[in-house]
Amino acid sequence: MRVFQDGQGRHWVATVRRRPGNDYKGRYYFFLSPRGAEDAEGVALIDIRWNSERSAERALETISDVELRRRLRSGVGRQRPAQAIGA
């Protein structure tokens, strides 16, 4: 788990989540949520995937805050059209 700030100074929590299912390839991915709302809806970055939780956690530990902010902007931008049409 990593806490970082977005461009507006809001705090976000980056964690690793696991997709359900039997296919282990790319099962783990980053998930970003507003701090204090980790159980609420957030931004799933399913385009960044790992086969093991250990690899995903190691990547999360080493990724820069700048890269996390960039990924957050990208993920939020991709979600907005889907949310607008009620998906």
N, C-alpha and C positions, 0 to 999 in steps of 0.2 A: 504494500500500500504506500502511495506517495501523495502528499498534499502539495498543491501548487496554486499559484494565482493566475487568473486569466488577465487579459489586457485591461480590464476595468477594475482590477483589484479584488474580484470575488475569489473565494477559495474553492477549489475543486479537489476531489479525491480520485486518484487513479488506482484501479485495482485490476486484478486478473480474474476473469470468470471462465467458466467451462460450459461449452455447449453440450446439451444432452445427446445421447445416442451412442451407438456402438462404434462409429468411425472415430478412431483416435487421431487421425491426421488433421492438424489444424484445429484441435478441440479447444485450445485456450486462446483467449483474446483479451485486449484491454477494454475496460469499462470505466467511463468517466462520469462522475455524479457530483452535484453541488455538495459541499461540505455540510454535514448535518442532515442530509437527505440521501444517504447511501443506499437505503432500501427503496427509495422512490425511483421513478424513471430517470434514466440518464442517457449517455451517449455510448452506444456499443460500437467499438472500432473493430468490426469483424474482418476488415481487410488486413489487419495485422494479427497473424496467428502463429501459434507454436504447437508442437506435438506434446510437449511436457510442461507441467506447471513450473518445474524448476527453471527451464529455459525462459519462460515468460516472466517469471519473477526476477530473474537475473537481468533481462532486458529492461524491465520496469525500474530496477535499481540504477541502471546506468544511463537511461535516456535523460536528456537535458530538459529543463523546464521550458526552454524556448521551443523544443520539439513537441513537448506535451501541449503547449498553447497552440501551436500550429495544427496539431492533430485535432484538438478540440474545435478550433474554428472550422476545419474541414468537415468534421463529423456533424457539427450543428448545422452547417450549411446544407449538407445532404439530407438531413432530417426535416428541415422546414417545409419543403414541398409536400412531403408525405403527410405531415401533421395538418397542413392546410386543407387537404382533401379528406381528412378524417381517417387516414390509414393507421 
